[in-house]
Amino acid sequence: MRIGAHVDSADPLAEAAARGADAVQFFLTDPQKYNSPKPREDAERIRASEVEVFVHAPYIVNVASPNNRIRIPSRKLLMAHARAAAELGAKGLIVHGGHVGAGADLTAGFTNWRKAFEYAESEGGLPLPVLIENTAGGDNACARRFDDLARLWDEVGRFGAGFCLDTCHAFAGGEDLTGIVDRIKSITGRIDLIHANDSKGGFDSGQDRHDNIGSGKIDPELVVAAIRASGAPAIVETPGGVEGQTADIALLRERAGS
């Protein structure tokens, strides 16, 4: 059972060592800008490391958007980050499920997700799994409510889409964490990664505000249970830097028995 953290991208392996992490996740560019990744001098060292690597796509990516000034650049950026992540030997590229905005037809968002995968196929295919992450809120979000997630998977499941479960997002998004792994797997057939986060916001608050394990509103045992049941690697995206994340990793390892 691999447990790690979201870290700064400058030297992710050093950040992993500082936390005693088995896995790391990081951005390749500014998460709020449409910047394509540049080749990294440490690519060979990252590929050769025993640390499991995941890359998070920029937050700005929204392939579900009905606005073609957002949707089309998002498709291209997702492809660019997938290729760059594959060069690092990453196990997956995490991308938020996106939204269509207030008053728009959510069905269009699911269709746009399918078209994003079709675009990737037309560009030579995805070189690594794209892991769609559930979200805490968003106007007409594609992956907040699990009934909507099922509609999304009707469109993207055929392309081998992966799934990343964020425990904070699920809780704040109004989904009960008890038995959550079985419910998700009944929809997606898989969970590739757990974002093991506590929540500052309350249940169904729609607030994407992560907290350290045991410091927020979520029973830590529910987070541990999700990790155990999924068998997937876990990444903490929690505050407190090295000290806070090291404590979270140690707590999860102790309670998960890894």
Backbone bond lengths (Angstrom), bond angles and torsions (degrees), N, CA, C in turn:
res aa  C-N    CA-C-N  psi(-1)  N-CA   C-N-CA  omega(-1)  CA-C   N-CA-C  phi
1 M - - - 1.458 - - 1.527 108.88 -
2 R 1.334 116.45 113.99 1.457 121.40 -176.67 1.526 110.09 -95.61
3 I 1.327 115.46 128.14 1.461 121.14 179.97 1.522 108.64 -127.93
4 G 1.322 116.62 130.36 1.454 120.81 -176.90 1.512 111.79 -148.15
5 A 1.337 116.07 -155.42 1.462 120.20 -171.77 1.519 111.67 -147.84
6 H 1.333 114.71 156.14 1.463 120.75 168.69 1.524 107.06 -79.20
7 V 1.350 115.95 127.04 1.466 120.38 -172.45 1.519 110.77 -131.74
8 D 1.330 114.21 169.63 1.459 120.69 174.06 1.517 109.43 -63.72
9 S 1.321 116.24 144.97 1.461 120.89 -173.57 1.520 114.74 -82.29
10 A 1.339 118.50 -10.06 1.462 120.21 -174.09 1.524 111.69 -60.63
11 D 1.320 117.56 -46.85 1.469 122.16 177.38 1.521 108.24 -145.77
12 P 1.326 117.06 78.07 1.462 119.96 -173.28 1.525 113.79 -63.10
13 L 1.322 118.30 -30.19 1.458 119.45 -179.64 1.528 111.05 -70.79
14 A 1.320 117.02 -37.58 1.464 119.95 175.20 1.518 110.41 -65.05
15 E 1.332 116.43 -38.63 1.465 120.44 178.01 1.527 110.47 -64.53
16 A 1.332 116.68 -38.85 1.462 120.65 177.67 1.520 110.40 -63.15
17 A 1.330 116.64 -44.83 1.462 120.64 -179.88 1.521 111.47 -62.06
18 A 1.323 116.89 -39.04 1.463 121.25 -179.12 1.525 111.88 -64.25
19 R 1.322 116.58 -26.79 1.464 121.45 -177.66 1.530 112.24 -101.73
20 G 1.327 117.42 -5.98 1.455 120.13 -172.96 1.513 111.57 65.51
21 A 1.332 116.18 34.93 1.467 121.90 -173.29 1.532 111.80 -88.67
22 D 1.326 115.30 142.47 1.459 121.69 174.77 1.515 111.94 -87.20
23 A 1.336 116.26 -15.04 1.459 121.47 -175.14 1.521 109.05 -148.25
24 V 1.317 115.80 154.15 1.460 120.78 175.76 1.522 109.97 -136.91
25 Q 1.301 114.07 155.66 1.460 122.79 173.14 1.521 107.13 -133.72
26 F 1.330 116.80 141.32 1.461 119.50 178.72 1.520 109.89 -157.04
27 F 1.331 114.93 164.43 1.453 122.07 174.01 1.527 109.06 -87.75
28 L 1.307 115.51 152.91 1.465 120.49 175.16 1.522 111.90 -96.32
29 T 1.332 116.89 -18.60 1.461 122.20 -179.72 1.529 108.42 -145.91
30 D 1.312 116.35 179.31 1.460 121.65 173.36 1.532 108.05 -57.92
31 P 1.342 118.10 121.60 1.467 120.13 -175.26 1.520 114.80 -69.01
32 Q 1.330 117.59 -9.61 1.464 120.88 -179.01 1.526 112.48 -107.00
33 K 1.349 117.66 12.36 1.463 120.36 -178.11 1.523 111.18 -132.15
34 Y 1.330 115.05 155.23 1.466 121.21 178.52 1.535 109.92 -86.68
35 N 1.317 116.78 60.57 1.460 120.82 -179.94 1.524 110.19 -102.30
36 S 1.318 116.56 133.18 1.454 120.41 175.25 1.521 109.50 -80.41
37 P 1.334 118.02 144.35 1.463 120.93 -178.98 1.529 111.84 -67.65
38 K 1.328 114.28 150.61 1.456 120.83 175.24 1.530 109.02 -106.20
39 P 1.336 118.05 155.23 1.468 119.87 177.37 1.528 111.05 -57.10
40 R 1.333 116.91 142.93 1.457 122.42 -178.35 1.524 110.44 -104.70
41 E 1.312 116.14 137.57 1.460 120.81 178.33 1.529 111.99 -67.21
42 D 1.332 116.34 -24.78 1.466 119.97 -177.87 1.524 112.87 -95.64
43 A 1.330 117.67 15.04 1.465 120.82 -175.08 1.532 111.99 -58.51
44 E 1.329 116.68 -44.92 1.465 119.58 -178.12 1.531 110.90 -64.59
45 R 1.335 116.15 -40.19 1.467 120.44 179.72 1.525 110.68 -65.39
46 I 1.327 116.77 -39.32 1.465 119.99 178.15 1.515 110.80 -66.61
47 R 1.335 116.71 -43.40 1.469 120.32 179.15 1.525 111.75 -60.85
48 A 1.324 116.50 -37.26 1.465 121.19 -175.45 1.528 113.22 -81.01
49 S 1.319 117.21 -12.88 1.461 120.94 -175.91 1.532 111.27 -72.52
50 E 1.328 115.02 153.79 1.462 120.62 174.30 1.521 112.03 -82.50
51 V 1.322 116.37 -7.74 1.464 120.75 177.23 1.529 109.07 -71.93
52 E 1.322 116.62 130.00 1.462 120.75 178.97 1.527 109.26 -77.32
53 V 1.328 116.21 132.45 1.461 121.18 -172.20 1.528 111.13 -113.88
54 F 1.333 115.18 134.52 1.453 122.72 171.28 1.521 107.77 -128.22
55 V 1.316 115.83 145.47 1.465 121.31 177.85 1.519 108.48 -116.29
56 H 1.331 115.82 136.78 1.465 121.06 177.58 1.524 108.35 -101.00
57 A 1.309 116.53 127.15 1.464 121.26 176.06 1.523 109.74 -66.90
58 P 1.323 118.03 156.20 1.476 120.20 178.36 1.527 111.75 -56.64
59 Y 1.318 115.43 146.26 1.461 120.22 177.80 1.525 111.31 -60.50
60 I 1.305 116.22 -28.91 1.458 121.52 -174.54 1.527 112.84 -68.22
61 V 1.333 116.56 -17.64 1.467 120.29 178.93 1.529 109.58 -65.31
62 N 1.333 116.32 126.40 1.464 121.85 176.12 1.526 108.39 -147.05
63 V 1.321 115.78 84.16 1.471 120.00 -177.21 1.516 112.02 -72.72
64 A 1.341 117.61 -10.23 1.467 120.84 179.37 1.520 112.57 -83.51
65 S 1.316 117.52 -15.27 1.461 121.73 -171.16 1.531 113.25 -58.78
66 P 1.342 117.36 138.78 1.466 120.11 174.00 1.531 112.14 -76.39
67 N 1.326 117.46 -11.38 1.459 122.51 179.47 1.522 109.30 -84.30
68 N 1.330 117.33 114.14 1.463 118.70 -175.12 1.523 113.28 -68.52
69 R 1.334 117.72 -15.84 1.466 119.89 175.53 1.523 111.73 -76.26
70 I 1.318 116.16 -14.86 1.460 121.77 174.27 1.522 110.44 -102.96
71 R 1.339 115.54 -45.54 1.459 120.95 -173.22 1.531 112.76 -64.82
72 I 1.318 117.56 -47.49 1.462 120.04 -175.26 1.531 112.01 -68.81
73 P 1.351 119.49 -47.54 1.470 118.29 173.96 1.533 112.67 -60.16
74 S 1.332 116.90 -32.38 1.462 120.22 179.24 1.519 111.11 -65.02
75 R 1.311 117.60 -42.14 1.469 120.76 177.05 1.523 110.91 -59.11
76 K 1.317 115.62 -46.67 1.461 119.99 -177.43 1.525 111.05 -66.56
77 L 1.338 115.68 -39.81 1.461 119.84 -179.78 1.525 110.90 -67.72
78 L 1.321 116.71 -39.12 1.459 120.34 177.87 1.525 110.30 -60.47
79 M 1.303 116.42 -42.25 1.463 120.75 179.46 1.527 110.75 -65.11
80 A 1.324 116.73 -42.94 1.468 120.80 -179.81 1.529 110.95 -62.73
81 H 1.324 116.65 -41.37 1.462 119.84 179.82 1.524 111.40 -71.81
82 A 1.315 117.75 -33.62 1.460 120.42 176.56 1.524 110.54 -62.57
83 R 1.318 116.92 -43.98 1.468 120.06 179.60 1.525 111.36 -65.79
84 A 1.327 116.40 -42.56 1.464 120.03 -179.85 1.526 110.91 -66.80
85 A 1.332 117.36 -38.82 1.461 120.83 178.58 1.524 110.90 -65.28
86 A 1.327 116.48 -39.41 1.466 120.57 178.36 1.525 111.31 -62.61
87 E 1.329 116.73 -34.41 1.466 120.73 178.04 1.529 111.49 -63.54
88 L 1.318 117.15 -23.56 1.463 121.43 179.23 1.525 112.21 -92.84
89 G 1.339 116.31 0.35 1.451 119.85 -177.29 1.513 113.38 75.71
90 A 1.330 117.25 21.77 1.463 121.14 -178.92 1.525 111.17 -62.96
91 K 1.323 115.28 148.10 1.467 121.30 179.89 1.519 112.10 -82.57
92 G 1.323 116.59 -17.63 1.453 119.26 179.96 1.507 111.30 -175.58
93 L 1.334 114.93 159.92 1.465 122.85 174.98 1.518 107.62 -114.40
94 I 1.326 116.31 117.20 1.459 121.22 -177.83 1.516 109.54 -88.53
95 V 1.335 116.78 133.98 1.464 121.21 177.46 1.526 108.78 -139.72
96 H 1.322 116.07 137.22 1.464 120.12 179.20 1.526 110.93 -65.90
97 G 1.333 115.01 151.19 1.459 120.39 -175.68 1.517 114.71 -66.30
98 G 1.325 117.58 -20.20 1.457 120.58 175.62 1.514 113.54 79.52
99 H 1.336 115.27 178.82 1.466 121.37 -176.95 1.527 108.87 -154.63
100 V 1.311 115.30 165.88 1.474 120.24 -177.73 1.526 112.22 -109.14
101 G 1.332 117.82 -8.29 1.453 120.54 179.21 1.517 112.90 94.88
102 A 1.304 115.73 156.30 1.456 121.65 -178.66 1.527 111.18 -60.53
103 G 1.321 115.26 134.75 1.459 120.38 176.19 1.512 115.33 83.67
104 A 1.350 117.90 -8.54 1.464 120.70 -179.84 1.523 109.95 -87.33
105 D 1.318 115.70 165.46 1.459 122.16 -179.67 1.523 108.90 -84.95
106 L 1.331 117.00 115.60 1.456 120.99 -177.98 1.525 112.24 -62.37
107 T 1.328 116.20 -28.19 1.467 119.43 177.64 1.522 111.50 -56.47
108 A 1.320 116.01 -35.81 1.466 119.82 178.86 1.520 111.34 -63.44
109 G 1.337 116.80 -33.39 1.454 120.15 178.10 1.513 112.25 -64.97
110 F 1.323 116.63 -40.37 1.460 119.98 178.10 1.529 110.39 -65.78
111 T 1.332 115.77 -41.23 1.464 120.44 177.58 1.519 110.89 -62.53
112 N 1.329 116.81 -40.98 1.462 120.23 179.76 1.523 111.89 -66.05
113 W 1.320 117.29 -33.00 1.455 120.12 174.12 1.532 110.33 -62.76
114 R 1.336 116.15 -44.87 1.470 118.50 177.53 1.518 110.76 -59.18
115 K 1.317 116.33 -42.60 1.464 120.33 -179.43 1.531 111.54 -65.03
116 A 1.332 116.81 -30.77 1.464 119.96 176.96 1.525 110.70 -64.71
117 F 1.323 116.81 -41.50 1.468 119.90 176.93 1.528 111.06 -69.31
118 E 1.314 116.24 -36.27 1.474 119.27 176.47 1.524 110.58 -64.97
119 Y 1.336 116.34 -38.52 1.465 120.63 176.08 1.525 109.91 -61.72
120 A 1.330 116.98 -44.21 1.465 120.34 179.58 1.527 110.79 -60.44
121 E 1.323 116.72 -40.24 1.467 119.75 177.99 1.525 111.24 -63.90
122 S 1.319 116.28 -38.77 1.468 119.85 179.45 1.522 112.20 -68.30
123 E 1.350 116.05 -19.96 1.463 121.43 179.97 1.528 112.20 -97.83
124 G 1.324 116.33 16.20 1.453 120.20 177.55 1.516 114.98 102.97
125 G 1.324 116.85 0.23 1.455 121.07 176.23 1.514 113.23 91.36
126 L 1.319 114.91 159.10 1.463 121.17 179.00 1.527 109.72 -80.32
127 P 1.327 117.90 131.43 1.464 120.55 -176.78 1.531 114.19 -83.84
128 L 1.319 117.42 -2.32 1.467 122.75 178.02 1.521 107.81 -158.26
129 P 1.338 117.48 165.08 1.463 118.71 -179.75 1.531 112.57 -66.45
130 V 1.317 115.80 137.02 1.458 122.14 169.59 1.523 107.21 -95.06
131 L 1.332 115.98 121.36 1.451 121.75 -176.11 1.521 109.31 -104.22
132 I 1.315 116.53 108.86 1.461 121.47 -179.25 1.525 108.93 -77.83
133 E 1.328 115.65 129.23 1.465 121.63 -176.11 1.525 110.87 -104.21
134 N 1.335 115.95 135.44 1.461 120.44 174.26 1.523 110.18 -67.26
135 T 1.310 116.39 150.55 1.456 121.17 -176.18 1.530 111.33 -118.19
136 A 1.341 114.83 157.89 1.467 120.42 -178.13 1.519 112.51 -80.44
137 G 1.326 116.42 -31.48 1.456 120.78 -176.41 1.509 111.03 -152.52
138 G 1.321 115.80 -145.84 1.458 120.92 -177.12 1.518 110.30 105.71
139 D 1.323 116.40 141.79 1.457 120.95 178.04 1.517 110.22 -73.24
140 N 1.341 116.19 114.46 1.461 121.30 -176.95 1.526 110.61 56.72
141 A 1.330 115.67 58.99 1.459 121.98 -177.97 1.523 111.24 -75.96
142 C 1.331 115.76 142.72 1.468 121.31 -178.28 1.522 112.79 -80.09
143 A 1.333 117.47 -21.79 1.468 119.14 -172.41 1.522 112.40 -136.95
144 R 1.339 116.61 35.17 1.469 119.65 173.02 1.518 109.86 -91.56
145 R 1.318 116.91 -59.46 1.461 121.92 179.03 1.524 109.59 -86.62
146 F 1.321 115.97 139.66 1.454 118.74 -174.13 1.519 113.40 -72.83
147 D 1.342 117.59 -21.07 1.466 117.67 173.26 1.531 109.68 -67.90
148 D 1.337 116.80 -34.24 1.460 119.95 175.02 1.524 110.84 -72.37
149 L 1.330 116.49 -36.15 1.464 120.36 177.05 1.529 110.55 -58.04
150 A 1.320 116.60 -38.35 1.462 120.34 178.45 1.532 110.76 -63.39
151 R 1.316 116.65 -39.94 1.469 119.78 177.64 1.524 110.62 -67.04
152 L 1.330 116.55 -37.31 1.460 120.08 176.69 1.526 110.41 -62.84
153 W 1.326 116.32 -43.28 1.468 119.05 -176.87 1.531 112.13 -69.42
154 D 1.312 116.95 -24.38 1.462 119.28 173.48 1.529 110.73 -60.58
155 E 1.337 116.12 -27.61 1.459 120.97 -178.74 1.528 113.17 -92.53
156 V 1.337 116.93 -35.48 1.477 118.90 -170.85 1.519 114.44 -110.39
157 G 1.315 117.69 -12.68 1.458 119.80 -176.51 1.518 113.09 -58.75
158 R 1.306 116.80 -34.13 1.472 120.70 -177.81 1.529 112.43 -66.25
159 F 1.332 116.75 -19.17 1.458 120.53 -178.00 1.533 112.38 -91.37
160 G 1.327 117.14 3.41 1.456 120.05 179.87 1.512 113.67 79.26
161 A 1.321 117.29 26.63 1.466 120.49 178.60 1.522 110.15 -60.24
162 G 1.337 115.66 140.35 1.450 121.27 175.44 1.514 110.92 -98.62
163 F 1.342 115.83 175.27 1.457 119.28 -177.47 1.523 110.92 -134.89
164 C 1.336 115.09 138.69 1.464 123.42 174.67 1.522 107.94 -118.10
165 L 1.323 116.01 119.06 1.470 121.56 179.17 1.518 109.85 -93.55
166 D 1.321 116.50 118.65 1.462 122.12 173.18 1.521 107.75 -100.45
167 T 1.336 116.62 118.68 1.464 120.33 -175.07 1.530 111.90 -69.45
168 C 1.342 117.35 -36.74 1.463 119.92 175.67 1.518 110.42 -63.10
169 H 1.325 116.88 -47.38 1.460 121.20 -178.34 1.533 110.79 -61.10
170 A 1.332 116.71 -42.40 1.466 119.40 -179.19 1.521 110.83 -63.24
171 F 1.326 116.47 -47.24 1.465 121.83 -179.27 1.528 110.76 -62.55
172 A 1.328 116.36 -51.75 1.464 120.49 -179.69 1.523 111.77 -68.47
173 G 1.322 115.92 -22.62 1.458 120.84 178.71 1.516 113.96 -84.33
174 G 1.344 116.42 -4.16 1.458 119.90 175.38 1.512 115.43 94.46
175 E 1.346 117.22 21.44 1.457 120.67 177.92 1.529 109.66 -109.58
176 D 1.327 116.45 128.25 1.458 122.42 179.74 1.527 109.73 -64.59
177 L 1.337 117.42 130.00 1.464 120.54 -179.64 1.524 113.11 -77.88
178 T 1.317 117.87 -16.04 1.469 120.32 177.76 1.531 109.52 -67.17
179 G 1.319 115.76 120.87 1.463 120.32 179.75 1.508 114.55 69.29
180 I 1.328 117.03 19.43 1.467 120.17 -172.55 1.522 112.90 -66.88
181 V 1.325 117.43 -32.84 1.468 119.82 -177.97 1.524 110.74 -63.68
182 D 1.322 116.87 -45.18 1.465 119.78 178.70 1.520 111.39 -62.58
183 R 1.340 116.52 -39.65 1.463 119.16 -179.80 1.521 111.32 -65.64
184 I 1.326 116.90 -40.83 1.467 119.12 179.03 1.517 110.79 -68.02
185 K 1.328 116.84 -44.68 1.468 119.34 -177.69 1.525 111.77 -64.38
186 S 1.349 116.62 -26.77 1.467 118.69 176.62 1.529 110.94 -68.78
187 I 1.349 116.00 -19.06 1.465 121.40 178.79 1.516 111.32 -96.91
188 T 1.342 116.65 -51.15 1.468 121.19 -171.84 1.519 113.38 -97.94
189 G 1.334 115.82 -21.55 1.458 119.79 -176.36 1.515 113.49 80.21
190 R 1.347 117.36 -2.36 1.469 119.32 -174.75 1.529 110.89 -163.41
191 I 1.320 114.83 154.10 1.460 123.11 165.13 1.523 105.73 -134.37
192 D 1.322 116.59 119.18 1.458 121.71 -174.18 1.522 112.94 -95.14
193 L 1.320 116.93 -23.33 1.455 121.42 -176.06 1.520 109.26 -157.00
194 I 1.339 115.97 144.26 1.459 122.15 172.81 1.522 108.79 -110.06
195 H 1.315 117.63 128.30 1.458 121.92 165.83 1.519 105.55 -92.73
196 A 1.343 115.36 101.81 1.459 121.66 -172.59 1.525 109.52 -89.00
197 N 1.310 115.76 91.53 1.464 122.01 -175.59 1.521 111.35 -128.69
198 D 1.332 115.65 139.68 1.456 120.14 168.33 1.535 107.47 -81.85
199 S 1.319 117.20 172.36 1.462 121.77 -174.36 1.518 111.61 -126.75
200 K 1.329 116.23 126.76 1.461 120.71 172.64 1.527 110.69 -72.20
201 G 1.335 116.09 -32.76 1.456 121.17 179.63 1.512 111.62 -83.46
202 G 1.317 115.92 157.38 1.446 121.22 -179.14 1.525 112.86 -77.91
203 F 1.323 114.43 175.00 1.459 120.82 179.24 1.527 110.40 -60.61
204 D 1.337 116.78 131.52 1.462 124.40 178.27 1.533 112.65 62.93
205 S 1.329 116.35 23.20 1.465 120.69 -179.38 1.525 112.35 -78.09
206 G 1.338 116.68 -20.66 1.455 120.84 -176.05 1.516 113.09 75.22
207 Q 1.325 117.45 8.20 1.466 121.57 -175.99 1.533 110.93 -92.43
208 D 1.317 115.84 123.02 1.462 121.50 176.94 1.525 107.95 -92.44
209 R 1.349 115.48 77.98 1.463 121.10 -177.88 1.527 108.52 -132.01
210 H 1.324 115.72 101.26 1.457 121.20 -175.84 1.528 111.01 -75.62
211 D 1.330 115.33 149.98 1.458 121.25 175.00 1.525 108.29 -135.57
212 N 1.330 115.27 163.91 1.457 120.30 176.51 1.519 110.43 -67.68
213 I 1.331 115.31 150.50 1.453 121.01 -175.66 1.534 110.06 -59.56
214 G 1.331 116.05 125.68 1.455 121.70 -179.68 1.509 114.52 87.36
215 S 1.334 117.06 -3.59 1.471 119.86 -179.11 1.516 112.76 -103.11
216 G 1.327 116.87 -10.98 1.452 120.68 -176.54 1.518 113.01 -108.55
217 K 1.329 115.03 -147.01 1.463 121.17 -173.13 1.539 113.75 -93.01
218 I 1.339 117.99 -5.60 1.469 120.76 -174.75 1.523 110.47 -98.61
219 D 1.323 117.18 135.43 1.465 122.21 172.63 1.532 107.97 -63.06
220 P 1.331 118.82 119.88 1.470 120.38 -178.84 1.522 113.79 -54.50
221 E 1.330 116.87 -30.80 1.464 119.34 -178.97 1.521 111.83 -64.44
222 L 1.337 117.43 -27.51 1.462 119.84 177.16 1.526 111.26 -71.28
223 V 1.333 116.56 -35.18 1.466 120.23 175.58 1.524 110.06 -67.16
224 V 1.315 116.32 -45.75 1.464 121.66 178.29 1.523 110.69 -60.34
225 A 1.325 116.20 -42.79 1.470 120.31 -179.38 1.526 111.23 -62.03
226 A 1.325 116.56 -37.87 1.473 119.82 178.78 1.518 110.87 -66.03
227 I 1.328 116.59 -40.10 1.467 119.63 178.09 1.524 110.21 -63.99
228 R 1.318 115.78 -48.46 1.471 120.17 -179.85 1.531 111.49 -58.76
229 A 1.328 116.08 -49.70 1.463 120.61 -174.67 1.522 112.65 -66.43
230 S 1.325 116.03 -33.76 1.474 119.31 -177.37 1.515 112.37 -78.17
231 G 1.353 116.14 -33.70 1.458 119.72 -174.20 1.517 112.57 69.91
232 A 1.322 116.72 11.06 1.464 121.89 -176.83 1.522 110.54 -93.49
233 P 1.334 117.84 158.48 1.462 120.33 171.83 1.525 109.68 -61.09
234 A 1.330 115.93 155.33 1.463 121.08 179.84 1.518 109.93 -125.48
235 I 1.322 115.35 138.99 1.466 122.99 177.37 1.521 108.07 -123.02
236 V 1.338 116.76 127.75 1.461 119.51 172.85 1.529 108.43 -90.38
237 E 1.310 115.44 132.32 1.472 122.17 176.38 1.531 107.59 -116.01
238 T 1.303 114.80 55.09 1.450 121.97 -168.58 1.526 111.48 -108.43
239 P 1.344 116.57 160.69 1.465 119.97 -178.65 1.520 112.34 -77.44
240 G 1.343 115.08 176.23 1.458 120.08 174.01 1.504 114.94 99.42
241 G 1.339 117.67 3.22 1.453 120.38 176.78 1.514 112.73 60.78
242 V 1.326 116.22 -147.48 1.462 121.29 -177.65 1.522 111.33 -58.64
243 E 1.322 116.87 -46.25 1.467 120.45 -176.40 1.526 111.70 -63.52
244 G 1.333 116.32 -48.72 1.455 120.06 -177.71 1.514 112.68 -65.47
245 Q 1.319 116.69 -43.62 1.463 119.88 -177.67 1.530 111.90 -73.44
246 T 1.339 117.48 -34.81 1.464 120.04 175.64 1.524 110.27 -60.21
247 A 1.321 116.32 -42.74 1.468 120.47 178.79 1.525 110.88 -64.57
248 D 1.331 117.31 -40.34 1.463 120.56 179.45 1.528 111.18 -65.00
249 I 1.331 116.37 -43.49 1.465 120.47 179.46 1.527 110.12 -62.10
250 A 1.347 116.51 -44.96 1.463 120.56 -179.81 1.525 111.40 -62.38
251 L 1.327 116.97 -41.68 1.453 120.97 179.70 1.525 110.98 -62.96
252 L 1.323 116.30 -46.09 1.468 119.97 -179.42 1.520 111.56 -64.32
253 R 1.339 116.37 -41.23 1.466 119.19 178.28 1.521 111.41 -61.92
254 E 1.322 115.30 -44.67 1.465 119.39 -177.81 1.532 111.10 -63.09
255 R 1.316 116.16 -45.66 1.465 118.83 -175.90 1.525 113.09 -78.72
256 A 1.334 116.20 -26.50 1.473 119.05 178.93 1.528 111.35 -85.65
257 G 1.345 115.28 -10.32 1.462 118.76 178.01 1.500 113.97 73.28
258 S 1.381 116.26 28.41 1.458 119.13 -179.16 1.524 110.08 -99.25
